């Protein structure tokens, strides 16, 4: 039994709930045949392995398809860092243009 890849025209965007993902993983565990389970639910076998790895790491957030939230202070500091880098690059460019960079 081979894996049939789905072409772009045939590809459907599918979203599975965390509960459904868990059911699919349990079915894979019971049957022992990831290829057959992947074909049944029309997902790539690598997707099953990704879900399994996320489950093993206890990453409920990843199974839900959400990214972990970033602390707002970290976002603010990253934005400030970008602004400072841009200001430094601008000033360096002005020094070179003014003939200060021999």
Residue frames as qw, qx, qy, qz and C-alpha x, y, z in Angstrom:
[[0.000, 0.890, 0.456, 0.000, 0.00, 0.00, 0.00],
 [0.466, 0.189, 0.015, 0.864, 1.53, 3.32, -1.07],
 [0.060, -0.618, -0.352, 0.701, 0.94, 6.86, 0.03],
 [0.333, 0.644, 0.492, 0.481, -1.05, 8.92, -2.43],
 [0.234, -0.264, -0.148, 0.924, -0.01, 12.54, -2.33],
 [0.221, 0.801, 0.534, -0.156, -2.72, 15.12, -2.75],
 [0.415, 0.340, 0.247, 0.807, -2.11, 17.69, -5.49],
 [0.028, -0.126, -0.222, 0.967, -2.74, 21.39, -4.93],
 [0.420, -0.145, -0.405, -0.799, -6.02, 21.20, -6.86],
 [0.647, -0.313, -0.680, -0.144, -7.25, 18.35, -4.68],
 [0.355, -0.027, -0.607, 0.710, -5.93, 19.80, -1.43],
 [0.380, -0.745, -0.372, -0.403, -8.57, 20.88, 1.07],
 [0.050, 0.439, -0.533, 0.722, -7.71, 22.90, 4.12],
 [0.690, -0.429, -0.565, -0.141, -8.85, 20.82, 7.06],
 [0.129, -0.527, 0.507, -0.670, -8.97, 21.83, 10.68],
 [0.661, -0.267, -0.701, 0.018, -9.27, 19.18, 13.33],
 [0.494, -0.776, 0.092, -0.380, -10.26, 19.94, 16.89],
 [0.053, -0.570, 0.770, -0.282, -7.78, 18.93, 19.59],
 [0.722, -0.077, 0.575, -0.377, -10.19, 16.17, 20.62],
 [0.871, 0.459, 0.012, -0.176, -10.36, 14.82, 17.04],
 [0.373, 0.699, -0.597, 0.128, -6.56, 14.92, 16.74],
 [0.354, -0.408, 0.766, -0.349, -6.33, 12.88, 19.93],
 [0.850, 0.172, 0.379, -0.324, -8.88, 10.36, 18.60],
 [0.737, 0.620, -0.263, -0.062, -6.89, 10.02, 15.36],
 [0.116, 0.637, -0.723, 0.242, -3.65, 9.49, 17.32],
 [0.600, -0.205, 0.678, -0.372, -5.35, 6.83, 19.47],
 [0.884, 0.378, 0.131, -0.241, -6.64, 5.09, 16.35],
 [0.511, 0.688, -0.510, 0.075, -3.10, 5.14, 14.93],
 [0.210, -0.507, 0.766, -0.335, -1.79, 3.65, 18.17],
 [0.777, 0.024, 0.517, -0.359, -4.41, 0.89, 18.14],
 [0.857, 0.498, 0.043, -0.124, -3.97, -0.02, 14.47],
 [0.655, -0.433, 0.419, 0.456, -0.22, 0.48, 14.28],
 [0.533, 0.349, 0.524, 0.565, -0.61, 1.61, 10.65],
 [0.082, -0.601, -0.107, 0.788, 0.00, 5.34, 10.33],
 [0.010, -0.090, 0.611, 0.786, -0.24, 5.28, 6.55],
 [0.135, -0.455, -0.840, -0.263, -3.73, 3.80, 6.61],
 [0.180, -0.710, -0.509, 0.452, -4.92, 6.24, 9.28],
 [0.118, -0.447, 0.180, 0.869, -3.41, 9.18, 7.39],
 [0.060, -0.113, -0.724, -0.678, -5.18, 8.13, 4.19],
 [0.148, -0.574, -0.804, 0.042, -8.46, 7.64, 6.05],
 [0.147, -0.812, -0.337, 0.453, -8.41, 11.20, 7.39],
 [0.537, 0.729, 0.184, 0.382, -6.70, 12.64, 4.28],
 [0.248, -0.933, 0.254, 0.065, -3.70, 14.05, 6.13],
 [0.553, 0.598, -0.559, 0.153, -0.03, 13.59, 5.39],
 [0.854, -0.255, -0.409, 0.198, 1.65, 10.94, 7.55],
 [0.425, 0.224, -0.333, 0.811, 4.14, 13.57, 8.72],
 [0.359, -0.524, -0.019, -0.772, 1.22, 15.46, 10.22],
 [0.855, -0.406, -0.295, -0.135, 0.47, 12.48, 12.46],
 [0.741, -0.022, -0.336, 0.580, 4.08, 12.43, 13.64],
 [0.101, 0.414, -0.141, 0.893, 3.95, 16.18, 14.31],
 [0.611, -0.531, -0.131, -0.572, 0.76, 15.80, 16.38],
 [0.893, -0.267, -0.336, 0.136, 2.28, 12.87, 18.28],
 [0.553, 0.163, -0.304, 0.758, 5.45, 14.80, 19.07],
 [0.176, -0.487, 0.058, -0.853, 3.41, 17.79, 20.25],
 [0.780, -0.468, -0.228, -0.349, 1.30, 15.54, 22.45],
 [0.840, -0.115, -0.357, 0.391, 4.38, 13.90, 23.93],
 [0.346, 0.219, -0.246, 0.879, 5.77, 17.31, 24.77],
 [0.128, -0.593, -0.652, 0.455, 2.50, 18.24, 26.40],
 [0.065, -0.148, 0.187, 0.969, 1.97, 21.03, 23.90],
 [0.248, 0.609, 0.730, -0.186, -1.79, 21.44, 24.02],
 [0.136, 0.756, -0.019, -0.640, -1.32, 24.91, 22.54],
 [0.013, 0.369, -0.722, -0.586, 0.31, 23.46, 19.42],
 [0.149, 0.273, 0.942, 0.124, -2.44, 20.88, 19.00],
 [0.201, 0.739, 0.498, -0.406, -4.98, 23.68, 19.12],
 [0.530, 0.555, 0.355, 0.534, -3.14, 25.35, 16.25],
 [0.114, -0.985, -0.060, -0.119, -2.34, 28.46, 18.25],
 [0.546, 0.446, -0.388, 0.594, 1.00, 30.07, 18.83],
 [0.520, -0.479, -0.496, 0.504, 2.13, 30.67, 22.39],
 [0.022, -0.972, -0.181, -0.145, 1.43, 34.21, 23.58],
 [0.575, 0.249, -0.230, 0.744, 4.41, 36.54, 23.80],
 [0.330, -0.622, -0.405, 0.583, 4.73, 38.82, 26.78],
 [0.253, 0.918, 0.262, 0.158, 3.64, 42.35, 25.71],
 [0.318, -0.876, 0.254, 0.257, 6.72, 43.82, 27.37],
 [0.619, -0.178, 0.597, 0.477, 8.95, 41.62, 25.21],
 [0.459, 0.653, 0.502, 0.334, 7.09, 42.81, 22.09],
 [0.030, -0.997, -0.058, 0.030, 7.59, 46.44, 23.19],
 [0.486, -0.671, 0.431, 0.357, 11.31, 45.88, 23.82],
 [0.634, 0.148, 0.610, 0.453, 11.73, 44.18, 20.44],
 [0.309, 0.853, 0.355, 0.225, 10.02, 47.14, 18.74],
 [0.230, -0.949, 0.153, 0.148, 12.24, 49.58, 20.63],
 [0.641, -0.355, 0.534, 0.422, 15.31, 47.53, 19.67],
 [0.565, 0.481, 0.527, 0.414, 14.35, 47.69, 15.97],
 [0.094, 0.977, 0.164, 0.102, 13.85, 51.47, 16.22],
 [0.425, -0.804, 0.320, 0.265, 17.24, 51.94, 17.85],
 [0.667, -0.059, 0.580, 0.465, 18.95, 49.81, 15.22],
 [0.426, 0.722, 0.428, 0.337, 17.31, 51.85, 12.46],
 [0.118, -0.992, 0.024, 0.032, 18.39, 55.12, 14.13],
 [0.577, -0.563, 0.459, 0.374, 21.95, 53.84, 14.46],
 [0.630, 0.259, 0.571, 0.457, 22.03, 52.77, 10.82],
 [0.237, 0.906, 0.287, 0.201, 20.68, 56.19, 9.77],
 [0.285, -0.924, 0.203, 0.154, 23.30, 58.06, 11.83],
 [0.661, -0.283, 0.543, 0.434, 26.09, 55.83, 10.51],
 [0.539, 0.553, 0.498, 0.394, 24.94, 56.56, 6.96],
 [0.042, 0.991, 0.102, 0.072, 24.96, 60.32, 7.66],
 [0.494, -0.726, 0.364, 0.311, 28.51, 60.13, 9.03],
 [0.650, 0.040, 0.585, 0.483, 29.70, 58.29, 5.93],
 [0.365, 0.771, 0.420, 0.311, 27.91, 60.78, 3.66],
 [0.149, -0.988, 0.019, 0.033, 29.40, 63.75, 5.54],
 [0.554, 0.656, -0.428, 0.281, 32.90, 62.41, 4.97],
 [0.479, -0.670, 0.461, -0.330, 33.46, 61.30, 8.50],
 [0.921, -0.113, 0.371, -0.015, 34.05, 57.67, 7.49],
 [0.197, 0.777, -0.528, -0.278, 37.51, 57.83, 5.87]]
